């Protein structure tokens, strides 16, 4: 698999869930389908976290290997397939960052020329299933904190990038994420 897959239309939840079931059964075409659907987005998230294309591509490849190995552990009752797969990506990228001794830098987001993604974060929440527990719980959070969590986990922004993007101190960004995740955990329990 190469990291040069072209993005297509956003995959539907049931389509991703079926492909994960196929991976759990050992169906390689299901893994290929997931890769074709999600690799371009995953490269973008990994690039934002790692800022090096070679590392981003490596992390995406490793992510799909882990998806293949752990597909049978996915539980659709506990969340969305894309959320589960992007969480694997994020954890892998953060492990790479820790291994290189990198830190969150508040000022380094500006040269990336990132536009505000607050509306995009809200759109992502809206696109979640209306009956889904995650959407219901996210909607209970204060809008700025909800946007911070969605940007951090769906777009791969670091605490420093969030602080710069939202114009808040780094400690506040970390606190919003920590408290928001605690609230989500309690709501989803």
Backbone as CSV, one residue per row, in Angstrom:
resi,resn,N_x,N_y,N_z,CA_x,CA_y,CA_z,C_x,C_y,C_z
1,UNK,0.840,-1.177,0.000,0.000,0.000,0.000,0.880,1.233,0.000
2,UNK,0.525,2.215,-0.801,1.267,3.469,-0.808,0.420,4.550,-0.192
3,UNK,1.061,5.638,0.188,0.350,6.744,0.823,-0.178,7.719,-0.210
4,UNK,-0.276,7.317,-1.469,-0.691,8.221,-2.519,-2.120,7.984,-2.968
5,UNK,-2.915,7.343,-2.142,-4.313,7.081,-2.490,-5.051,8.400,-2.631
6,UNK,-5.978,8.459,-3.565,-6.730,9.684,-3.764,-7.986,9.650,-2.925
7,UNK,-8.322,10.813,-2.325,-9.495,10.831,-1.468,-10.773,10.678,-2.284
8,UNK,-11.693,9.958,-1.735,-12.993,9.792,-2.365,-14.038,10.399,-1.460
9,UNK,-15.296,10.097,-1.701,-16.339,10.608,-0.818,-16.186,10.009,0.581
10,UNK,-16.685,10.729,1.556,-16.570,10.265,2.940,-17.289,8.928,3.102
11,UNK,-16.598,7.940,3.674,-17.216,6.621,3.834,-18.307,6.646,4.900
12,UNK,-19.323,5.838,4.713,-20.415,5.755,5.675,-20.034,4.807,6.801
13,UNK,-20.681,5.024,7.945,-20.412,4.245,9.144,-20.573,2.746,8.895
14,UNK,-21.697,2.344,8.269,-21.942,0.916,8.062,-20.943,0.312,7.079
15,UNK,-20.507,1.094,6.106,-19.505,0.631,5.146,-18.176,0.344,5.859
16,UNK,-17.780,1.260,6.759,-16.537,1.058,7.519,-16.669,-0.124,8.477
17,UNK,-17.823,-0.246,9.113,-18.040,-1.351,10.051,-17.961,-2.695,9.314
18,UNK,-18.556,-2.775,8.123,-18.483,-4.012,7.330,-17.037,-4.323,6.937
19,UNK,-16.295,-3.298,6.577,-14.894,-3.515,6.200,-14.078,-3.985,7.403
20,UNK,-14.359,-3.449,8.595,-13.669,-3.923,9.797,-14.026,-5.378,10.085
21,UNK,-15.286,-5.735,9.885,-15.691,-7.136,10.065,-14.940,-8.031,9.084
22,UNK,-14.787,-7.557,7.855,-14.033,-8.306,6.861,-12.578,-8.487,7.273
23,UNK,-11.980,-7.439,7.818,-10.595,-7.540,8.310,-10.503,-8.579,9.421
24,UNK,-11.481,-8.572,10.296,-11.483,-9.535,11.404,-11.550,-10.975,10.883
25,UNK,-12.181,-11.166,9.723,-12.265,-12.494,9.103,-11.049,-12.802,8.241
26,UNK,-10.122,-11.844,8.094,-8.930,-12.071,7.294,-9.077,-11.700,5.828
27,UNK,-10.088,-10.903,5.497,-10.338,-10.490,4.114,-9.463,-9.279,3.767
28,UNK,-8.428,-9.511,2.976,-7.479,-8.441,2.619,-8.130,-7.333,1.801
29,UNK,-9.140,-7.658,1.001,-9.800,-6.615,0.212,-10.526,-5.614,1.118
30,UNK,-10.955,-6.062,2.292,-11.584,-5.150,3.253,-10.563,-4.147,3.782
31,UNK,-9.360,-4.633,4.052,-8.299,-3.733,4.501,-7.963,-2.742,3.397
32,UNK,-7.896,-3.210,2.170,-7.611,-2.327,1.031,-8.690,-1.256,0.920
33,UNK,-9.947,-1.665,1.120,-11.055,-0.709,1.061,-10.901,0.367,2.144
34,UNK,-10.596,-0.054,3.361,-10.384,0.909,4.442,-9.236,1.861,4.100
35,UNK,-8.166,1.297,3.590,-6.999,2.105,3.240,-7.366,3.138,2.171
36,UNK,-8.044,2.700,1.136,-8.427,3.615,0.058,-9.329,4.738,0.566
37,UNK,-10.204,4.403,1.518,-11.143,5.396,2.039,-10.512,6.367,3.035
38,UNK,-9.596,5.885,3.866,-9.131,6.682,4.998,-7.680,7.148,4.942
39,UNK,-6.849,6.535,4.138,-5.421,6.873,4.134,-5.148,8.354,3.864
40,UNK,-5.807,8.988,2.892,-5.499,10.408,2.661,-5.778,11.284,3.888
41,UNK,-6.895,11.041,4.560,-7.216,11.805,5.765,-6.211,11.501,6.873
42,UNK,-5.852,10.237,7.003,-4.907,9.852,8.053,-3.531,10.471,7.813
43,UNK,-3.115,10.537,6.560,-1.836,11.189,6.252,-1.898,12.643,6.706
44,UNK,-3.007,13.308,6.444,-3.163,14.709,6.854,-3.063,14.881,8.363
45,UNK,-3.753,14.021,9.103,-3.702,14.103,10.570,-2.292,13.800,11.068
46,UNK,-1.681,12.758,10.521,-0.330,12.393,10.952,0.681,13.482,10.608
47,UNK,0.528,14.112,9.449,1.427,15.210,9.078,1.292,16.377,10.047
48,UNK,0.076,16.656,10.440,-0.139,17.763,11.363,0.510,17.476,12.717
49,UNK,0.465,16.239,13.127,1.080,15.868,14.404,2.599,15.774,14.314
50,UNK,3.092,15.156,13.249,4.509,14.805,13.165,5.348,15.802,12.364
51,UNK,4.711,16.519,11.453,5.370,17.521,10.618,6.493,16.972,9.740
52,UNK,6.482,15.682,9.526,7.445,15.041,8.618,6.702,13.990,7.816
53,UNK,6.740,14.131,6.511,5.982,13.219,5.647,6.430,11.771,5.816
54,UNK,7.737,11.537,5.923,8.214,10.166,6.046,7.678,9.505,7.315
55,UNK,7.687,10.254,8.419,7.139,9.703,9.665,5.631,9.506,9.555
56,UNK,4.946,10.479,8.938,3.493,10.390,8.796,3.111,9.148,7.997
57,UNK,3.803,8.900,6.894,3.497,7.731,6.075,3.776,6.436,6.835
58,UNK,4.861,6.429,7.589,5.196,5.251,8.387,4.124,4.976,9.440
59,UNK,3.668,6.034,10.099,2.640,5.886,11.135,1.326,5.405,10.521
60,UNK,0.972,5.908,9.351,-0.262,5.469,8.700,-0.161,3.984,8.329
61,UNK,0.972,3.575,7.790,1.166,2.156,7.463,1.037,1.297,8.725
62,UNK,1.684,1.737,9.802,1.616,1.006,11.058,0.184,0.976,11.596
63,UNK,-0.535,2.071,11.409,-1.927,2.137,11.853,-2.772,1.080,11.148
64,UNK,-2.593,0.952,9.848,-3.384,-0.046,9.120,-2.989,-1.465,9.505
65,UNK,-1.737,-1.674,9.834,-1.322,-2.983,10.331,-2.036,-3.276,11.655
66,UNK,-2.089,-2.289,12.520,-2.769,-2.473,13.812,-4.268,-2.644,13.631
67,UNK,-4.858,-1.926,12.682,-6.283,-2.095,12.395,-6.536,-3.541,11.953
68,UNK,-5.684,-4.048,11.087,-5.796,-5.430,10.600,-5.723,-6.417,11.764
69,UNK,-4.753,-6.201,12.656,-4.545,-7.116,13.775,-5.652,-7.029,14.827
70,UNK,-6.219,-5.856,15.019,-7.166,-5.641,16.114,-8.614,-5.462,15.658
71,UNK,-8.894,-5.685,14.386,-10.246,-5.454,13.851,-11.312,-6.213,14.640
72,UNK,-10.985,-7.387,15.104,-11.973,-8.190,15.841,-12.339,-7.560,17.186
73,UNK,-11.526,-6.647,17.688,-11.821,-6.018,18.983,-12.735,-4.802,18.855
74,UNK,-13.000,-4.347,17.623,-13.878,-3.192,17.440,-15.300,-3.555,17.843
75,UNK,-15.902,-2.697,18.675,-17.274,-2.908,19.131,-18.126,-1.737,18.655
76,UNK,-18.987,-1.941,17.656,-19.788,-0.838,17.124,-20.722,-0.215,18.159
77,UNK,-21.029,-0.925,19.219,-21.894,-0.365,20.261,-21.158,0.702,21.077
78,UNK,-19.831,0.675,21.034,-19.049,1.613,21.842,-18.595,2.846,21.066
79,UNK,-18.773,2.869,19.746,-18.355,4.049,19.006,-18.346,3.847,17.509
80,UNK,-17.943,4.890,16.830,-17.883,4.903,15.372,-16.618,4.206,14.874
81,UNK,-16.704,3.515,13.751,-15.513,2.847,13.211,-14.385,3.823,12.899
82,UNK,-14.704,4.963,12.280,-13.661,5.932,11.929,-13.002,6.484,13.187
83,UNK,-13.780,6.736,14.217,-13.222,7.251,15.467,-12.246,6.248,16.063
84,UNK,-12.615,4.979,16.034,-11.748,3.922,16.561,-10.435,3.866,15.785
85,UNK,-10.522,3.936,14.458,-9.317,3.839,13.630,-8.433,5.084,13.769
86,UNK,-9.048,6.266,13.852,-8.251,7.479,14.017,-7.631,7.550,15.411
87,UNK,-8.265,6.922,16.396,-7.651,6.852,17.730,-6.377,6.007,17.681
88,UNK,-6.399,4.932,16.922,-5.191,4.113,16.752,-4.094,4.957,16.109
89,UNK,-4.457,5.713,15.075,-3.491,6.590,14.408,-2.905,7.608,15.382
90,UNK,-3.778,8.260,16.114,-3.320,9.297,17.050,-2.386,8.706,18.103
91,UNK,-2.731,7.575,18.673,-1.875,6.956,19.693,-0.518,6.591,19.111
92,UNK,-0.524,6.058,17.906,0.748,5.682,17.262,1.603,6.922,16.992
93,UNK,0.986,7.987,16.489,1.728,9.229,16.209,2.281,9.840,17.499
94,UNK,1.488,9.822,18.547,1.970,10.381,19.820,3.117,9.547,20.381
95,UNK,3.060,8.243,20.192,4.178,7.394,20.621,5.446,7.737,19.854
96,UNK,5.317,8.013,18.562,6.479,8.420,17.767,7.017,9.751,18.283
97,UNK,6.128,10.688,18.569,6.568,11.989,19.101,7.302,11.828,20.428
98,UNK,6.751,11.012,21.302,7.407,10.785,22.595,8.783,10.162,22.397
99,UNK,8.887,9.260,21.446,10.149,8.592,21.176,11.210,9.539,20.650
100,UNK,10.787,10.615,20.010,11.736,11.592,19.500,11.953,12.743,20.466
101,UNK,11.268,12.728,21.596,11.457,13.765,22.597,10.909,15.120,22.190
102,UNK,9.905,15.142,21.314,9.309,16.409,20.900,8.378,16.918,22.000
103,UNK,8.078,18.219,21.946,7.151,18.816,22.894,6.143,19.667,22.136
104,UNK,5.042,20.002,22.800,4.056,20.902,22.206,4.627,22.312,22.186
105,UNK,4.550,22.962,21.049,5.033,24.327,20.915,3.857,25.210,20.537
106,UNK,3.597,26.239,21.339,2.451,27.097,21.097,2.644,27.950,19.852
107,UNK,3.841,28.438,19.600,4.055,29.397,18.525,4.270,28.773,17.164
108,UNK,4.445,27.477,17.071,4.825,26.898,15.793,3.651,26.618,14.867
109,UNK,2.418,26.889,15.290,1.292,26.604,14.411,1.152,27.660,13.333
110,UNK,1.577,28.870,13.579,1.365,29.977,12.655,2.006,29.768,11.287
111,UNK,3.260,29.318,11.205,3.847,29.129,9.884,3.119,28.090,9.036
112,UNK,2.311,27.257,9.651,1.598,26.232,8.889,0.446,26.840,8.104
113,UNK,0.086,28.117,8.402,-0.980,28.780,7.665,-2.328,28.123,7.858
114,UNK,-2.618,27.693,9.054,-3.876,27.001,9.305,-5.000,28.007,9.493
115,UNK,-6.075,27.800,8.801,-7.256,28.635,8.983,-8.059,28.075,10.140
116,UNK,-8.939,28.889,10.669,-9.784,28.436,11.761,-10.617,27.253,11.305
117,UNK,-10.702,26.234,12.145,-11.478,25.046,11.804,-12.650,24.865,12.761
118,UNK,-13.030,25.936,13.469,-14.107,25.803,14.439,-15.401,25.360,13.766
119,UNK,-15.734,25.960,12.620,-16.948,25.552,11.914,-16.826,24.100,11.470
120,UNK,-15.625,23.719,11.049,-15.386,22.348,10.629,-15.603,21.388,11.799
121,UNK,-15.161,21.773,12.986,-15.349,20.932,14.167,-16.843,20.761,14.460
122,UNK,-17.591,21.829,14.358,-19.032,21.735,14.579,-19.678,20.846,13.522
123,UNK,-19.226,20.965,12.288,-19.770,20.143,11.205,-19.500,18.670,11.477
124,UNK,-18.332,18.361,12.046,-18.002,16.973,12.356,-18.948,16.422,13.419
125,UNK,-19.282,17.238,14.418,-20.214,16.798,15.459,-21.590,16.567,14.843
126,UNK,-21.997,17.468,13.970,-23.303,17.338,13.320,-23.366,16.079,12.470
127,UNK,-22.221,15.713,11.855,-22.222,14.544,10.974,-22.293,13.218,11.726
128,UNK,-22.091,13.246,13.041,-22.229,12.020,13.818,-23.695,11.586,13.806
129,UNK,-23.927,10.334,13.974,-25.285,9.805,13.995,-26.109,10.554,15.039
130,UNK,-27.311,10.981,14.636,-28.175,11.733,15.553,-28.549,10.922,16.782
131,UNK,-28.575,9.614,16.653,-28.945,8.768,17.779,-27.721,8.271,18.540
132,UNK,-26.531,8.658,18.091,-25.307,8.163,18.705,-25.026,8.792,20.060
133,UNK,-24.507,7.972,20.952,-24.187,8.440,22.298,-23.077,9.484,22.269
134,UNK,-22.086,9.312,21.395,-20.985,10.266,21.344,-21.484,11.651,20.963
135,UNK,-22.341,11.728,19.965,-22.871,13.041,19.566,-23.659,13.664,20.713
136,UNK,-24.504,12.874,21.344,-25.315,13.378,22.454,-24.418,13.923,23.563
137,UNK,-23.354,13.195,23.867,-22.451,13.622,24.938,-21.625,14.834,24.529
138,UNK,-21.174,14.873,23.285,-20.420,16.037,22.811,-21.277,17.299,22.841
139,UNK,-22.556,17.165,22.495,-23.440,18.328,22.475,-23.691,18.889,23.871
140,UNK,-23.430,18.118,24.907,-23.590,18.602,26.284,-22.435,19.499,26.718
141,UNK,-21.319,19.397,25.997,-20.147,20.200,26.360,-20.309,21.636,25.876
142,UNK,-19.653,22.545,26.558,-19.601,23.944,26.142,-18.971,23.998,24.737
143,UNK,-19.504,24.816,23.822,-19.037,24.813,22.431,-17.520,24.949,22.250
144,UNK,-16.868,25.855,22.950,-15.417,26.010,22.780,-14.671,24.756,23.208
145,UNK,-15.100,24.157,24.291,-14.443,22.931,24.773,-14.719,21.761,23.839
146,UNK,-15.942,21.691,23.321,-16.285,20.647,22.354,-15.410,20.796,21.105
147,UNK,-15.258,22.019,20.612,-14.413,22.255,19.437,-12.975,21.848,19.706
148,UNK,-12.482,22.143,20.893,-11.104,21.778,21.238,-10.925,20.261,21.185
149,UNK,-11.866,19.534,21.742,-11.764,18.070,21.741,-11.859,17.516,20.323
150,UNK,-12.804,18.007,19.548,-12.965,17.506,18.183,-11.724,17.824,17.351
151,UNK,-11.196,19.039,17.472,-9.991,19.396,16.713,-8.800,18.550,17.143
152,UNK,-8.689,18.286,18.440,-7.555,17.496,18.932,-7.625,16.058,18.430
153,UNK,-8.784,15.447,18.476,-8.878,14.030,18.158,-9.197,13.741,16.702
154,UNK,-9.953,14.597,16.054,-10.297,14.325,14.659,-9.291,14.945,13.692
155,UNK,-8.701,16.055,14.068,-7.741,16.734,13.195,-6.300,16.564,13.654
156,UNK,-6.108,15.985,14.840,-4.751,15.711,15.299,-3.989,16.914,15.806
157,UNK,-4.690,17.971,16.210,-3.994,19.147,16.718,-3.422,18.866,18.104
158,UNK,-2.226,19.348,18.335,-1.602,19.204,19.651,-2.214,20.236,20.599
159,UNK,-1.907,20.107,21.891,-2.369,21.097,22.858,-1.866,22.482,22.476
160,UNK,-0.605,22.563,22.052,-0.026,23.849,21.659,-0.728,24.459,20.461
161,UNK,-1.028,23.635,19.476,-1.740,24.128,18.297,-3.150,24.586,18.667
162,UNK,-3.805,23.848,19.555,-5.134,24.258,20.005,-5.077,25.601,20.721
163,UNK,-4.091,25.749,21.602,-3.948,27.003,22.341,-3.780,28.167,21.374
164,UNK,-2.915,27.999,20.402,-2.697,29.063,19.426,-3.927,29.317,18.578
165,UNK,-4.574,28.262,18.131,-5.747,28.379,17.274,-6.895,29.060,17.999
166,UNK,-7.108,28.686,19.268,-8.249,29.214,20.016,-7.907,30.474,20.804
167,UNK,-6.627,30.865,20.797,-6.214,32.076,21.502,-6.308,31.942,23.015
168,UNK,-5.953,30.779,23.526,-6.015,30.532,24.963,-4.647,30.058,25.445
169,UNK,-4.368,30.170,26.747,-3.094,29.660,27.262,-2.997,28.139,27.099
170,UNK,-1.768,27.654,27.000,-1.519,26.226,26.827,-2.166,25.413,27.955
171,UNK,-2.019,25.865,29.195,-2.603,25.161,30.335,-4.117,25.059,30.230
172,UNK,-4.750,26.103,29.713,-6.200,26.099,29.530,-6.594,25.048,28.489
173,UNK,-5.842,24.994,27.389,-6.129,23.992,26.349,-6.035,22.591,26.929
174,UNK,-4.977,22.329,27.693,-4.813,21.002,28.295,-5.945,20.697,29.262
175,UNK,-6.325,21.694,30.049,-7.401,21.517,31.021,-8.734,21.238,30.319
176,UNK,-9.035,21.979,29.257,-10.283,21.763,28.522,-10.349,20.344,27.977
177,UNK,-9.240,19.875,27.429,-9.222,18.526,26.876,-9.413,17.498,27.991
178,UNK,-8.650,17.649,29.066,-8.733,16.687,30.175,-10.139,16.650,30.763
179,UNK,-10.686,17.820,31.088,-12.028,17.873,31.693,-13.109,17.426,30.718
180,UNK,-12.949,17.806,29.451,-13.925,17.387,28.447,-13.953,15.881,28.284
181,UNK,-12.769,15.268,28.269,-12.702,13.810,28.139,-13.285,13.109,29.360
182,UNK,-13.066,13.688,30.542,-13.684,13.119,31.734,-15.203,13.186,31.651
183,UNK,-15.710,14.331,31.193,-17.157,14.479,31.032,-17.715,13.480,30.010
184,UNK,-16.983,13.317,28.901,-17.421,12.358,27.892,-17.421,10.945,28.436
185,UNK,-16.367,10.599,29.173,-16.266,9.258,29.750,-17.447,8.986,30.680
186,UNK,-17.792,9.978,31.525,-18.910,9.802,32.448,-20.231,9.695,31.692
187,UNK,-20.380,10.518,30.657,-21.617,10.517,29.883,-21.797,9.208,29.126
188,UNK,-20.706,8.652,28.614,-20.779,7.430,27.805,-20.843,6.164,28.662
189,UNK,-20.568,6.285,29.953,-20.544,5.101,30.832,-21.932,4.543,31.064
